[in-house]
Amino acid sequence: MEINLLKKQLELIVKAPVHLSNMDMQEWERLTNDHKSKGARIARSAVLKDRSLWLGGVDQQMVQVLEADTSNLSEAEVKLIELLMAAVVGEASLPAAGTKKDDEHRSRQLGAWIQEQLEQGEDKATIPESLTLTTKMDGVMIPFLLGWETHSITDISYARLNKLLRSYFGGDIVLLPLKEEWYVLVGEKLLADLRDENDEGLDTERDMLVALSQGMYELVANEWGGGGFHLAVGDPIAPEQALVSTALLLRETLTLGRLFHVTEQIHLSWELRLERLVYSIPDAQRQRFIEDTGSQISLMQDEEILSTLDTFFHLDCNVSETAKRLYIHRNTLLYRLDKFKQETGLDVRRFHDAVIVKLGMLLYKVTNRE
């Protein structure tokens, strides 16, 4: 039956105006509390406090809805109207809810919206209700960002990556394709499960995030044939308030990680604060600092010195641990540090000098690799 004719017939039954409108599928599911199992038909009606909504038809991600004031109707009359609507609209015309293609379509819509906000610099934007993945984005979630150097995002199948990550995390995830990355959100409950299952006991929540990131990196690397991609991870967030700003933070984390830590593939947002500060310094100020520390910067061209200092700072200026990591004798390391002191006047075993050298190294990297 044509929808406008159906509208007129309903007006005769309820003796009140009936309004016809289009509604996003997600909004319809929210109103109808549609929490059925996968493969179930979508709900046909919603009885609210003073009005009723009936499903008139479905067109891709939109539904046609008939709405009327039914506060003066009995429950039996409302049920009768529901039966009439079911007979007229027909079961066959309604698609299954919660299908995989439907999930992918919504994820791509939300990913496209996030990408648009990033390009416009609107990192504080609130997710439109029509795009919210309500059932999947409740509560606090752990954010990850996957970026490839050797693959285009179109080379990676949404279904394949989603299946792989679901198997790793042991449940539903939110997978959002951006222009050049995959934005992944995982329920924070996973941290509690990891804490319970880990016999050794990880010291902090961030240690657990590092462990999760390492496992995720290895899984994806094995699936797509080795390296060529980077993974950024951030602290848990409430997606509704911080979805876009966190995507921006993780994208910056990938950029900084690739620039300052070229041998690493996993980048932790909370460990790149100094790099983020240095990256924001104007070119003129960078150049002035480099000129003031000329002899120090010239030594940065020595790969042995650069590698030694990188490892020394990474291991909190611990001489013994640095020597072990570099597979050299402790005295050999001390000789290198003393030689650096003689040529630059800076002793990296002293806090003040270590800060100056660390800043110089970061500035050297950013000016030589941009």
NUGU-354192 format. One line per field, with one value per residue (C-alpha): x, y, z; residue in three letters. Coordinates in steps of 0.02 Angstrom, whole numbers, plus 50000, padded with zeros to 5 digits. Layout:
BEGIN
c1 = [X | ...]
c2 = [Y | ...]
c3 = [Z | ...]
res = [Ala | ...]
! end
This chain:
BEGIN
c1 = [50000 | 50062 | 50126 | 50017 | 49860 | 49912 | 49935 | 49757 | 49685 | 49777 | 49708 | 49532 | 49569 | 49654 | 49546 | 49701 | 49834 | 49967 | 50138 | 50252 | 50440 | 50608 | 50723 | 50898 | 50900 | 51005 | 50882 | 50739 | 50831 | 50866 | 50683 | 50624 | 50754 | 50799 | 50925 | 50881 | 51006 | 51093 | 50982 | 50821 | 50699 | 50699 | 50560 | 50398 | 50334 | 50374 | 50246 | 50307 | 50229 | 50096 | 50124 | 50157 | 50275 | 50251 | 50375 | 50313 | 50462 | 50650 | 50767 | 50951 | 50998 | 50836 | 50663 | 50493 | 50398 | 50215 | 50183 | 50021 | 49953 | 49877 | 49854 | 49664 | 49672 | 49660 | 49801 | 49694 | 49668 | 49854 | 49889 | 49759 | 49846 | 50012 | 49935 | 49867 | 50037 | 50121 | 49998 | 50013 | 50201 | 50243 | 50379 | 50477 | 50508 | 50605 | 50792 | 50884 | 50955 | 51135 | 51210 | 51396 | 51372 | 51264 | 51400 | 51532 | 51424 | 51398 | 51581 | 51631 | 51505 | 51574 | 51754 | 51716 | 51640 | 51794 | 51908 | 51806 | 51821 | 52009 | 52029 | 51926 | 52019 | 51860 | 51939 | 51807 | 51659 | 51521 | 51466 | 51296 | 51163 | 51132 | 51312 | 51336 | 51370 | 51266 | 51281 | 51467 | 51529 | 51459 | 51580 | 51767 | 51868 | 52052 | 52102 | 52227 | 52277 | 52352 | 52449 | 52535 | 52686 | 52685 | 52497 | 52353 | 52204 | 52104 | 52221 | 52159 | 51988 | 51874 | 51797 | 51966 | 52043 | 51885 | 51881 | 52066 | 52052 | 51891 | 51979 | 52126 | 52026 | 51895 | 51739 | 51662 | 51773 | 51742 | 51842 | 51836 | 51925 | 52001 | 52088 | 52257 | 52235 | 52121 | 52050 | 52017 | 51920 | 51913 | 51812 | 51912 | 51844 | 51983 | 52110 | 52022 | 52020 | 52204 | 52245 | 52153 | 52230 | 52411 | 52506 | 52659 | 52558 | 52586 | 52629 | 52518 | 52375 | 52497 | 52603 | 52447 | 52418 | 52596 | 52570 | 52408 | 52492 | 52636 | 52518 | 52410 | 52562 | 52630 | 52459 | 52435 | 52618 | 52600 | 52435 | 52499 | 52675 | 52793 | 52827 | 52782 | 52654 | 52651 | 52534 | 52492 | 52401 | 52327 | 52253 | 52071 | 51939 | 51751 | 51719 | 51569 | 51675 | 51848 | 51832 | 51898 | 52028 | 52100 | 52109 | 52210 | 52323 | 52357 | 52389 | 52517 | 52590 | 52617 | 52700 | 52815 | 52856 | 52907 | 53011 | 53101 | 53103 | 53129 | 53174 | 53013 | 52840 | 52736 | 52717 | 52644 | 52561 | 52613 | 52798 | 52812 | 52774 | 52948 | 52952 | 52783 | 52851 | 53009 | 52908 | 52805 | 52957 | 52966 | 53105 | 53197 | 53206 | 53265 | 53404 | 53461 | 53475 | 53573 | 53694 | 53722 | 53769 | 53869 | 54002 | 53869 | 53763 | 53912 | 53940 | 53761 | 53817 | 53918 | 53799 | 53893 | 53877 | 53695 | 53652 | 53747 | 53659 | 53488 | 53508 | 53582 | 53432 | 53307 | 53375 | 53364 | 53551 | 53596 | 53776 | 53771 | 53606 | 53661 | 53823 | 53723 | 53599 | 53740 | 53840 | 53995 | 54103 | 54056 | 54226 | 54199 | 54037 | 54122 | 54259 | 54127 | 54039 | 54203 | 54253 | 54086 | 54115 | 54289 | 54226 | 54067 | 54094 | 53933 | 53928 | 53769 | 53783 | 53735 | 53549 | 53569 | 53689 | 53583 | 53431 | 53530 | 53597 | 53427 | 53348 | 53490 | 53464 | 53278 | 53307 | 53438 | 53315 | 53172 | 53277 | 53363 | 53212 | 53070]
c2 = [50000 | 50175 | 50261 | 50418 | 50312 | 50213 | 50377 | 50432 | 50266 | 50278 | 50455 | 50385 | 50250 | 50357 | 50511 | 50620 | 50687 | 50561 | 50630 | 50548 | 50572 | 50493 | 50437 | 50366 | 50178 | 50201 | 50325 | 50204 | 50063 | 50176 | 50225 | 50045 | 49975 | 49852 | 49739 | 49581 | 49450 | 49462 | 49413 | 49469 | 49583 | 49765 | 49824 | 49878 | 50003 | 50107 | 50154 | 50307 | 50406 | 50499 | 50444 | 50293 | 50267 | 50138 | 50078 | 50117 | 50058 | 50043 | 50121 | 50076 | 50167 | 50268 | 50216 | 50293 | 50324 | 50361 | 50452 | 50494 | 50544 | 50384 | 50440 | 50423 | 50247 | 50087 | 49961 | 49843 | 49978 | 50013 | 49827 | 49818 | 49958 | 49867 | 49711 | 49816 | 49893 | 49722 | 49655 | 49806 | 49833 | 49648 | 49550 | 49521 | 49706 | 49723 | 49685 | 49594 | 49710 | 49713 | 49632 | 49641 | 49754 | 49869 | 49880 | 49918 | 50052 | 50141 | 50128 | 50205 | 50345 | 50386 | 50372 | 50493 | 50616 | 50606 | 50634 | 50787 | 50860 | 50831 | 50919 | 51066 | 51075 | 51039 | 50922 | 50963 | 50915 | 50808 | 50653 | 50678 | 50562 | 50490 | 50427 | 50363 | 50176 | 50171 | 49989 | 49980 | 50145 | 50141 | 50176 | 50200 | 50133 | 50109 | 50200 | 50136 | 50204 | 50093 | 50176 | 50093 | 50152 | 50013 | 49991 | 50105 | 50095 | 50029 | 49878 | 49820 | 49738 | 49805 | 49632 | 49546 | 49671 | 49677 | 49487 | 49481 | 49612 | 49537 | 49370 | 49454 | 49561 | 49427 | 49528 | 49674 | 49820 | 49983 | 49992 | 50160 | 50189 | 50362 | 50431 | 50350 | 50253 | 50134 | 50201 | 50059 | 50071 | 49929 | 49918 | 49956 | 49796 | 49710 | 49788 | 49710 | 49541 | 49556 | 49600 | 49446 | 49327 | 49386 | 49281 | 49392 | 49547 | 49703 | 49854 | 49987 | 50012 | 50083 | 49925 | 49830 | 49948 | 49918 | 49730 | 49742 | 49852 | 49731 | 49584 | 49683 | 49738 | 49561 | 49495 | 49623 | 49610 | 49422 | 49440 | 49569 | 49505 | 49596 | 49779 | 49938 | 49999 | 50090 | 50080 | 50223 | 50198 | 50322 | 50322 | 50261 | 50389 | 50420 | 50417 | 50534 | 50676 | 50640 | 50538 | 50671 | 50749 | 50577 | 50536 | 50697 | 50654 | 50479 | 50545 | 50667 | 50522 | 50423 | 50572 | 50605 | 50422 | 50402 | 50560 | 50541 | 50352 | 50277 | 50104 | 50084 | 50036 | 50056 | 50234 | 50282 | 50453 | 50484 | 50455 | 50585 | 50744 | 50816 | 50770 | 50856 | 51014 | 51015 | 50986 | 51141 | 51256 | 51378 | 51350 | 51509 | 51458 | 51284 | 51355 | 51473 | 51330 | 51225 | 51369 | 51390 | 51206 | 51188 | 51063 | 50954 | 50949 | 50904 | 50750 | 50696 | 50647 | 50507 | 50358 | 50275 | 50428 | 50454 | 50272 | 50274 | 50430 | 50370 | 50209 | 50298 | 50416 | 50277 | 50180 | 50329 | 50369 | 50202 | 50162 | 49975 | 49943 | 50045 | 49946 | 49783 | 49843 | 49898 | 49738 | 49835 | 49839 | 49967 | 50051 | 50067 | 50161 | 50274 | 50310 | 50364 | 50477 | 50555 | 50585 | 50671 | 50779 | 50829 | 50882 | 50972 | 51020 | 50929 | 50782 | 50683 | 50603 | 50773 | 50815 | 50991 | 50937 | 50784 | 50895 | 51008 | 50859 | 50775 | 50933 | 50950 | 50771 | 50799 | 50960 | 50875 | 50738 | 50855 | 50971 | 50830 | 50718 | 50839]
c3 = [50000 | 49958 | 50115 | 50101 | 50083 | 50236 | 50330 | 50288 | 50345 | 50510 | 50538 | 50520 | 50649 | 50782 | 50746 | 50756 | 50636 | 50584 | 50541 | 50412 | 50428 | 50389 | 50529 | 50538 | 50572 | 50729 | 50802 | 50766 | 50854 | 51003 | 51019 | 51005 | 51124 | 50989 | 51076 | 50984 | 50932 | 50765 | 50620 | 50707 | 50616 | 50667 | 50782 | 50698 | 50826 | 50978 | 51110 | 51203 | 51344 | 51243 | 51064 | 50956 | 50811 | 50673 | 50545 | 50370 | 50268 | 50258 | 50131 | 50162 | 50324 | 50336 | 50394 | 50358 | 50518 | 50551 | 50715 | 50806 | 50976 | 51046 | 51225 | 51207 | 51133 | 51234 | 51234 | 51130 | 50997 | 50988 | 50967 | 50828 | 50735 | 50753 | 50675 | 50532 | 50501 | 50504 | 50375 | 50260 | 50266 | 50259 | 50346 | 50186 | 50160 | 50322 | 50323 | 50460 | 50592 | 50649 | 50493 | 50460 | 50309 | 50413 | 50546 | 50415 | 50334 | 50501 | 50544 | 50378 | 50403 | 50575 | 50511 | 50369 | 50493 | 50607 | 50456 | 50408 | 50583 | 50584 | 50417 | 50481 | 50647 | 50747 | 50875 | 51008 | 50898 | 50975 | 50881 | 50798 | 50869 | 50696 | 50689 | 50866 | 50876 | 51035 | 51086 | 51050 | 51120 | 51296 | 51438 | 51436 | 51289 | 51243 | 51081 | 50952 | 50782 | 50647 | 50507 | 50358 | 50260 | 50130 | 50111 | 50062 | 50179 | 50031 | 50024 | 50195 | 50203 | 50340 | 50366 | 50376 | 50497 | 50603 | 50617 | 50662 | 50800 | 50868 | 50887 | 50976 | 51096 | 51125 | 51084 | 50992 | 50946 | 50855 | 50693 | 50603 | 50436 | 50419 | 50265 | 50298 | 50461 | 50554 | 50718 | 50842 | 51006 | 51132 | 51292 | 51451 | 51530 | 51437 | 51555 | 51705 | 51618 | 51576 | 51756 | 51818 | 51691 | 51700 | 51826 | 51830 | 51871 | 51769 | 51874 | 51800 | 51680 | 51554 | 51565 | 51514 | 51368 | 51311 | 51321 | 51222 | 51091 | 51069 | 51044 | 50923 | 50823 | 50807 | 50755 | 50616 | 50561 | 50539 | 50446 | 50321 | 50296 | 50413 | 50448 | 50358 | 50484 | 50650 | 50799 | 50918 | 51083 | 51206 | 51380 | 51399 | 51347 | 51349 | 51160 | 51159 | 51230 | 51159 | 50999 | 50879 | 50994 | 51032 | 50846 | 50825 | 50972 | 50904 | 50729 | 50802 | 50901 | 50741 | 50658 | 50805 | 50828 | 50646 | 50654 | 50820 | 50845 | 50673 | 50736 | 50837 | 50774 | 50932 | 50993 | 51163 | 51171 | 51352 | 51313 | 51176 | 51272 | 51253 | 51068 | 51046 | 51127 | 51021 | 50862 | 50900 | 50913 | 50766 | 50639 | 50686 | 50869 | 50822 | 50714 | 50851 | 50976 | 50850 | 50817 | 51004 | 51021 | 50860 | 50919 | 51000 | 50842 | 50732 | 50839 | 50806 | 50632 | 50712 | 50714 | 50857 | 50969 | 50922 | 50957 | 51122 | 51184 | 51125 | 51223 | 51374 | 51388 | 51350 | 51500 | 51618 | 51608 | 51688 | 51638 | 51676 | 51587 | 51436 | 51420 | 51426 | 51295 | 51178 | 51210 | 51259 | 51415 | 51547 | 51528 | 51340 | 51373 | 51500 | 51373 | 51244 | 51370 | 51426 | 51245 | 51214 | 51368 | 51309 | 51138 | 51192 | 51374 | 51418 | 51538 | 51505 | 51678 | 51750 | 51742 | 51671 | 51534 | 51495 | 51464 | 51345 | 51248 | 51239 | 51169 | 51044 | 50985 | 50960 | 50865 | 50758 | 50713 | 50673 | 50564 | 50469 | 50437 | 50399]
res = [Met | Glu | Ile | Asn | Leu | Leu | Lys | Lys | Gln | Leu | Glu | Leu | Ile | Val | Lys | Ala | Pro | Val | His | Leu | Ser | Asn | Met | Asp | Met | Gln | Glu | Trp | Glu | Arg | Leu | Thr | Asn | Asp | His | Lys | Ser | Lys | Gly | Ala | Arg | Ile | Ala | Arg | Ser | Ala | Val | Leu | Lys | Asp | Arg | Ser | Leu | Trp | Leu | Gly | Gly | Val | Asp | Gln | Gln | Met | Val | Gln | Val | Leu | Glu | Ala | Asp | Thr | Ser | Asn | Leu | Ser | Glu | Ala | Glu | Val | Lys | Leu | Ile | Glu | Leu | Leu | Met | Ala | Ala | Val | Val | Gly | Glu | Ala | Ser | Leu | Pro | Ala | Ala | Gly | Thr | Lys | Lys | Asp | Asp | Glu | His | Arg | Ser | Arg | Gln | Leu | Gly | Ala | Trp | Ile | Gln | Glu | Gln | Leu | Glu | Gln | Gly | Glu | Asp | Lys | Ala | Thr | Ile | Pro | Glu | Ser | Leu | Thr | Leu | Thr | Thr | Lys | Met | Asp | Gly | Val | Met | Ile | Pro | Phe | Leu | Leu | Gly | Trp | Glu | Thr | His | Ser | Ile | Thr | Asp | Ile | Ser | Tyr | Ala | Arg | Leu | Asn | Lys | Leu | Leu | Arg | Ser | Tyr | Phe | Gly | Gly | Asp | Ile | Val | Leu | Leu | Pro | Leu | Lys | Glu | Glu | Trp | Tyr | Val | Leu | Val | Gly | Glu | Lys | Leu | Leu | Ala | Asp | Leu | Arg | Asp | Glu | Asn | Asp | Glu | Gly | Leu | Asp | Thr | Glu | Arg | Asp | Met | Leu | Val | Ala | Leu | Ser | Gln | Gly | Met | Tyr | Glu | Leu | Val | Ala | Asn | Glu | Trp | Gly | Gly | Gly | Gly | Phe | His | Leu | Ala | Val | Gly | Asp | Pro | Ile | Ala | Pro | Glu | Gln | Ala | Leu | Val | Ser | Thr | Ala | Leu | Leu | Leu | Arg | Glu | Thr | Leu | Thr | Leu | Gly | Arg | Leu | Phe | His | Val | Thr | Glu | Gln | Ile | His | Leu | Ser | Trp | Glu | Leu | Arg | Leu | Glu | Arg | Leu | Val | Tyr | Ser | Ile | Pro | Asp | Ala | Gln | Arg | Gln | Arg | Phe | Ile | Glu | Asp | Thr | Gly | Ser | Gln | Ile | Ser | Leu | Met | Gln | Asp | Glu | Glu | Ile | Leu | Ser | Thr | Leu | Asp | Thr | Phe | Phe | His | Leu | Asp | Cys | Asn | Val | Ser | Glu | Thr | Ala | Lys | Arg | Leu | Tyr | Ile | His | Arg | Asn | Thr | Leu | Leu | Tyr | Arg | Leu | Asp | Lys | Phe | Lys | Gln | Glu | Thr | Gly | Leu | Asp | Val | Arg | Arg | Phe | His | Asp | Ala | Val | Ile | Val | Lys | Leu | Gly | Met | Leu | Leu | Tyr | Lys | Val | Thr | Asn | Arg | Glu]
! end
